[in-house]
Amino acid sequence: MPKLSDEEIKELYRLMVQTRVFDEKAWKLQRQGRIGTYAPIKGQEASDIGTSFVLSKNDWIFPTYRNMGAYITRGMPLEKLLQYWSGDERGQKIPENLNIFTLAIPVGTQPLHAVGLAWAAKKQKKDVVVLTYMGEAATSTGDFHEAMNFAGVFNLPVIFVVENNQYAISVPRSKQTKSETIAQKAIAYGFNGIQVDGNDIFAVIKATKDAIEKSKQNNGPSLVECVTYRLGHHTTADDYNIYRTEEEVQLWSQKDPIERLRRFMENKKLWTKEFGDKTFKEAEENMEKAIVAMESLSKPKPDEFFDYVFANQTNSIKMQREYLLKYLDEKEKEIRFP
Ligand SMILES: Cc1ncc(C[n+]2csc(CCOP(=O)(O)OP(=O)(O)O)c2C)c(N)n1
């Protein structure tokens, strides 16, 4: 059991509930046509929140589309997250002090970016730990292996968090890799990999704290495999009934990480119905405010979506922007971006 105060445990619960409320509302907003495609995190909250909760302010995270819990834990305004999912790239204009990188939609690209930042931080002798998230399928990509190799060779302060949620859209874990565990992939690159119960927030915190401590001692990278389950569909464009049974989903529902933490807290007299109701109500109110804020924003300029990823625009992005501006005549601009 990692050392945590009662207040910290309550905060973990609050963050998990906020993330669940965000998730469920985002799903409904998509169904109502108020945001675009959304990728739910339901079931993976302990893996996401436990890992990001123990980082310091000057550490960095490199997330994917499924890490809303990590974003929320690091303090990303809910309306900005919603703004991104509504198709407005200004939502990825991340407040400077949060140290969150732009989320990666292309699978497996962000580990290399994380390693790049960790390498730069090490050269500059900065006290920084970099944590990058991915699903188990990302560990089948070439970029993942290059990132692991560089992390090992340069002994970098980077933590690879693999949320093994059992599926890459419809492809089950058994068809993803012949490796017995994802954690063992670290061995090939000369550093530790550990497999934890990703639905047990305390196990996740313990493994991440150990990995952080190791990085701070200049002992280099770690991989943390969080064994968990995606309780929802892959995205709002998916239907999991095509590739898995309801019995399987029900079995994993019984291991819901929020309910597990709630039961633990109840035994320790940290959770009462009153506290639970209040936490849920506050999470709902925060979300309602965020929805109003997101829906009252002015529309972005058509070429603004090129602005918030690169500090210095690459040639291909410059060309794409020029193309957009040159070929959209005034009338077309009006139709597409009223
Ligand atoms: C390079 C690339 N190839 C394919 C896709 C389409 N795609 C989106 S998510 C996904 C599955 C990813 O599974 P995993 O890495 O395990 O993460 P999860 O979605 O389960 O969190 C695929 C194949 C993509 N986004 N990027």
The ligand as a Gaussian input file, in Angstrom:
#p B3LYP/6-31G(d) Opt

LIG

1 1
 C       -1.018000       4.422000     -37.047000
 C       -2.464000       4.092000     -36.834000
 N       -2.972000       2.960000     -37.352000
 C       -4.266000       2.649000     -37.164000
 C       -5.082000       3.496000     -36.454000
 C       -6.563000       3.139000     -36.213000
 N       -6.714000       2.782000     -34.813000
 C       -7.199000       3.684000     -33.921000
 S       -7.213000       3.073000     -32.382000
 C       -6.627000       1.588000     -32.862000
 C       -6.410000       0.488000     -31.848000
 C       -5.437000       0.866000     -30.803000
 O       -5.436000      -0.066000     -29.760000
 P       -4.552000       0.174000     -28.469000
 O       -3.232000       0.756000     -28.849000
 O       -4.510000      -1.094000     -27.711000
 O       -5.309000       1.311000     -27.652000
 P       -6.843000       1.418000     -27.211000
 O       -7.588000       2.075000     -28.332000
 O       -7.342000       0.044000     -26.917000
 O       -6.821000       2.272000     -26.000000
 C       -6.402000       1.578000     -34.236000
 C       -5.864000       0.418000     -34.977000
 C       -4.521000       4.699000     -35.951000
 N       -5.224000       5.560000     -35.244000
 N       -3.198000       4.958000     -36.144000

